[in-house]
Amino acid sequence: MKRGKKARAALKKIKNIAGRQIRDIEREFISQQKNKYQDLFIIINKILEQKKLQDEVEQKRKEYKAHLDALKV
């Protein structure tokens, strides 16, 4: 019980920090840079917004890794 609570708190903290970093980067980018990395930001936001789902169909749609090679960054 205690470890699970700490793990959830740590995950929440990591997602919070990552979200702040992404928002800061998006603010600092000029429009040309935003267009170049738009696909990457979409994937990162999906990863940050996802939650544990009980439904197997929904779990198949989850993004676990952002493959940079596929995005041609």
ChimeraX commands (.cxc) that place a marker at each C-alpha (Angstrom):
marker #1 position 0.00,0.00,0.00 radius 0.5
marker #1 position 2.62,2.45,1.06 radius 0.5
marker #1 position 4.86,1.83,-1.96 radius 0.5
marker #1 position 1.94,2.18,-4.36 radius 0.5
marker #1 position 1.04,5.53,-2.85 radius 0.5
marker #1 position 4.63,6.75,-3.19 radius 0.5
marker #1 position 4.80,5.47,-6.75 radius 0.5
marker #1 position 1.60,7.32,-7.73 radius 0.5
marker #1 position 2.89,10.49,-6.09 radius 0.5
marker #1 position 6.22,10.20,-7.92 radius 0.5
marker #1 position 4.48,9.60,-11.26 radius 0.5
marker #1 position 2.25,12.63,-10.70 radius 0.5
marker #1 position 5.30,14.76,-9.90 radius 0.5
marker #1 position 7.16,13.57,-13.01 radius 0.5
marker #1 position 4.15,14.28,-15.25 radius 0.5
marker #1 position 3.76,17.72,-13.65 radius 0.5
marker #1 position 7.40,18.63,-14.28 radius 0.5
marker #1 position 7.32,17.26,-17.84 radius 0.5
marker #1 position 4.13,19.21,-18.59 radius 0.5
marker #1 position 5.70,22.42,-17.34 radius 0.5
marker #1 position 8.80,21.83,-19.48 radius 0.5
marker #1 position 6.73,21.18,-22.61 radius 0.5
marker #1 position 4.59,24.29,-22.08 radius 0.5
marker #1 position 7.74,26.37,-21.54 radius 0.5
marker #1 position 9.33,25.02,-24.72 radius 0.5
marker #1 position 6.14,25.67,-26.73 radius 0.5
marker #1 position 6.05,29.27,-25.46 radius 0.5
marker #1 position 9.70,29.91,-26.35 radius 0.5
marker #1 position 9.53,28.44,-29.86 radius 0.5
marker #1 position 8.83,30.70,-32.80 radius 0.5
marker #1 position 6.09,29.64,-35.20 radius 0.5
marker #1 position 8.52,28.01,-37.66 radius 0.5
marker #1 position 9.96,25.82,-34.89 radius 0.5
marker #1 position 6.47,24.95,-33.63 radius 0.5
marker #1 position 5.48,23.75,-37.09 radius 0.5
marker #1 position 8.61,21.61,-37.37 radius 0.5
marker #1 position 8.03,19.83,-34.04 radius 0.5
marker #1 position 4.23,19.83,-33.99 radius 0.5
marker #1 position 3.96,16.03,-34.45 radius 0.5
marker #1 position 6.36,15.43,-31.57 radius 0.5
marker #1 position 4.40,17.77,-29.28 radius 0.5
marker #1 position 1.18,15.91,-30.13 radius 0.5
marker #1 position 2.71,12.57,-29.13 radius 0.5
marker #1 position 4.24,13.99,-25.95 radius 0.5
marker #1 position 0.91,15.52,-24.92 radius 0.5
marker #1 position -0.84,12.18,-25.53 radius 0.5
marker #1 position 1.71,10.47,-23.29 radius 0.5
marker #1 position 1.25,13.05,-20.54 radius 0.5
marker #1 position -2.56,12.96,-20.69 radius 0.5
marker #1 position -3.02,9.20,-20.76 radius 0.5
marker #1 position -4.25,7.35,-17.70 radius 0.5
marker #1 position -4.53,3.72,-16.75 radius 0.5
marker #1 position -7.48,2.25,-18.57 radius 0.5
marker #1 position -9.29,-0.99,-17.74 radius 0.5
marker #1 position -10.61,-1.51,-21.25 radius 0.5
marker #1 position -8.16,-3.47,-23.44 radius 0.5
marker #1 position -9.36,-1.73,-26.60 radius 0.5
marker #1 position -8.47,1.65,-25.14 radius 0.5
marker #1 position -5.08,0.39,-23.95 radius 0.5
marker #1 position -4.06,-0.46,-27.51 radius 0.5
marker #1 position -4.29,3.23,-28.39 radius 0.5
marker #1 position -1.84,4.31,-25.70 radius 0.5
marker #1 position 1.49,5.85,-26.62 radius 0.5
marker #1 position 4.38,4.51,-24.57 radius 0.5
marker #1 position 7.35,5.84,-26.50 radius 0.5
marker #1 position 7.98,8.73,-28.82 radius 0.5
marker #1 position 10.00,7.32,-31.69 radius 0.5
marker #1 position 11.99,10.21,-33.08 radius 0.5
marker #1 position 13.02,8.32,-36.21 radius 0.5
marker #1 position 9.39,7.98,-37.26 radius 0.5
marker #1 position 8.89,11.72,-36.87 radius 0.5
marker #1 position 11.94,12.59,-38.99 radius 0.5
marker #1 position 13.27,15.06,-36.44 radius 0.5
marker link #1:1,2 radius 0.2
marker link #1:2,3 radius 0.2
marker link #1:3,4 radius 0.2
marker link #1:4,5 radius 0.2
marker link #1:5,6 radius 0.2
marker link #1:6,7 radius 0.2
marker link #1:7,8 radius 0.2
marker link #1:8,9 radius 0.2
marker link #1:9,10 radius 0.2
marker link #1:10,11 radius 0.2
marker link #1:11,12 radius 0.2
marker link #1:12,13 radius 0.2
marker link #1:13,14 radius 0.2
marker link #1:14,15 radius 0.2
marker link #1:15,16 radius 0.2
marker link #1:16,17 radius 0.2
marker link #1:17,18 radius 0.2
marker link #1:18,19 radius 0.2
marker link #1:19,20 radius 0.2
marker link #1:20,21 radius 0.2
marker link #1:21,22 radius 0.2
marker link #1:22,23 radius 0.2
marker link #1:23,24 radius 0.2
marker link #1:24,25 radius 0.2
marker link #1:25,26 radius 0.2
marker link #1:26,27 radius 0.2
marker link #1:27,28 radius 0.2
marker link #1:28,29 radius 0.2
marker link #1:29,30 radius 0.2
marker link #1:30,31 radius 0.2
marker link #1:31,32 radius 0.2
marker link #1:32,33 radius 0.2
marker link #1:33,34 radius 0.2
marker link #1:34,35 radius 0.2
marker link #1:35,36 radius 0.2
marker link #1:36,37 radius 0.2
marker link #1:37,38 radius 0.2
marker link #1:38,39 radius 0.2
marker link #1:39,40 radius 0.2
marker link #1:40,41 radius 0.2
marker link #1:41,42 radius 0.2
marker link #1:42,43 radius 0.2
marker link #1:43,44 radius 0.2
marker link #1:44,45 radius 0.2
marker link #1:45,46 radius 0.2
marker link #1:46,47 radius 0.2
marker link #1:47,48 radius 0.2
marker link #1:48,49 radius 0.2
marker link #1:49,50 radius 0.2
marker link #1:50,51 radius 0.2
marker link #1:51,52 radius 0.2
marker link #1:52,53 radius 0.2
marker link #1:53,54 radius 0.2
marker link #1:54,55 radius 0.2
marker link #1:55,56 radius 0.2
marker link #1:56,57 radius 0.2
marker link #1:57,58 radius 0.2
marker link #1:58,59 radius 0.2
marker link #1:59,60 radius 0.2
marker link #1:60,61 radius 0.2
marker link #1:61,62 radius 0.2
marker link #1:62,63 radius 0.2
marker link #1:63,64 radius 0.2
marker link #1:64,65 radius 0.2
marker link #1:65,66 radius 0.2
marker link #1:66,67 radius 0.2
marker link #1:67,68 radius 0.2
marker link #1:68,69 radius 0.2
marker link #1:69,70 radius 0.2
marker link #1:70,71 radius 0.2
marker link #1:71,72 radius 0.2
marker link #1:72,73 radius 0.2
view
